[in-house]
Amino acid sequence: MTTLKKGDKAPQFSALDQEGKLHTLADYKGKKLVVFFYPKANTPTCTVEACNLRDNYERFKANNYELLGVSADKAKAQDNFKKKFDLPYPLLADENLEVIKAFGVWGPKKFMGKEYDGIHRTTFVIDENGILEEVITDVKSKEHANQIL
C-alpha cells in the first residue's frame, strides 16, 4: 500500500497523543523510532500487536528505540487503550488522517466482503537521522517485536 521504502526520508509529522502532547519527527532525532499504524484501538489483532510491543519494550529501550502507535481513533479511545493494557509508549490520535496519509497507509480494504477505506497495518523503523531503515507491511501481531528487532 505505502510507496515509502527503505532508504527514503521519513515524512515530517506532528500529531497529538492520547494526553494532548505534541509529537514530531524532530523530537526523535538521535534515536531510532518505530512508528506502527494500526486500524483501531481495543480490537483483537491491534491489542495483540500493541501488547507484544509492550512486552518487549525493555528490549526496544536497550537498543535506543522509541515507539509510537498511530490510529485514527479519538484521544479518549487511545487513552483508554493505553491504560487498559498498560502500554508504555504514546499513542497518536490522528483523527484528521494527516500522519496516516503522509506515510501512505490509508486506502481501500476488504473485510467480510465489504470494501471500505481504512488503515493498512504497517510499521516503519526510522533511524537516528530520519531515514527509513525498514518498512514492514506483513505485520505478524504475535511476534511483531521480533520482526522489528
Residue pairs with C-beta under 8 A, 6 or more apart in sequence:
1 104
1 105
1 107
1 120
1 122
1 137
2 103
2 104
2 105
2 120
2 122
2 135
2 137
3 104
4 10
4 11
4 103
4 104
4 124
4 132
4 135
5 132
5 135
6 132
6 133
6 134
6 135
7 131
7 132
8 131
8 132
9 130
9 131
9 132
10 25
10 33
10 35
10 124
10 126
10 130
10 131
10 132
11 25
11 99
11 102
11 103
12 24
12 25
12 26
12 102
13 23
13 24
13 25
13 98
13 99
13 102
13 103
14 22
14 23
14 24
14 25
15 22
15 23
15 70
15 92
15 93
15 94
15 98
15 99
16 22
16 23
16 75
16 92
16 93
17 23
17 75
17 78
17 90
17 91
17 92
17 93
18 75
18 76
18 78
18 79
18 81
18 82
18 90
18 91
18 93
19 75
19 79
19 90
20 75
21 90
23 68
23 90
23 92
25 33
25 126
25 130
28 66
28 126
29 128
29 129
29 130
30 128
31 64
31 65
31 66
31 128
32 63
32 64
32 65
32 66
32 125
32 126
32 127
32 128
32 133
33 65
33 66
33 67
33 68
33 125
33 126
34 53
34 60
34 65
34 66
34 67
34 68
34 123
34 124
34 125
34 126
34 148
35 68
35 70
35 103
35 123
35 124
35 126
36 49
36 53
36 67
36 68
36 69
36 70
36 122
36 123
36 124
36 139
36 144
37 70
37 71
37 100
37 103
37 105
37 119
37 120
37 121
37 122
37 123
38 45
38 46
38 49
38 50
38 69
38 70
38 71
38 119
38 121
39 45
39 46
39 71
39 118
39 119
39 121
40 46
40 71
40 73
40 119
41 71
41 73
41 77
41 78
41 80
41 81
41 91
42 77
42 80
42 81
42 84
45 121
45 141
46 71
46 121
46 141
47 81
47 85
48 141
48 142
49 121
49 139
49 141
49 144
50 69
50 81
50 85
50 87
51 85
51 87
52 141
52 142
52 143
52 144
52 145
53 60
53 67
53 69
53 87
53 89
53 144
53 145
54 85
54 86
54 87
54 88
54 89
55 145
56 145
56 146
56 149
57 67
57 88
57 89
59 145
59 149
60 66
60 67
60 145
60 148
60 149
63 149
64 128
65 148
66 89
67 89
67 90
68 89
68 90
68 91
68 92
69 78
69 87
69 89
69 90
69 91
69 92
70 91
70 92
70 94
70 99
70 100
71 78
71 91
71 92
71 93
71 94
71 119
72 93
72 94
72 95
72 97
72 100
72 119
73 81
73 91
73 93
73 95
74 93
74 95
75 93
77 93
78 91
78 92
78 93
79 91
81 87
81 91
82 91
92 99
94 100
97 106
100 106
100 119
103 122
103 124
105 119
105 120
105 122
106 117
106 118
106 119
106 120
107 117
107 118
107 120
108 115
108 116
108 117
109 115
109 116
109 117
109 118
109 120
120 137
121 139
122 135
122 136
122 137
122 139
123 134
123 135
123 136
123 139
123 144
123 147
123 148
124 132
124 134
124 135
124 136
125 132
125 133
125 134
125 135
125 136
125 148
126 132
126 133
127 133
134 148
136 144
136 147
136 148
139 147
140 147
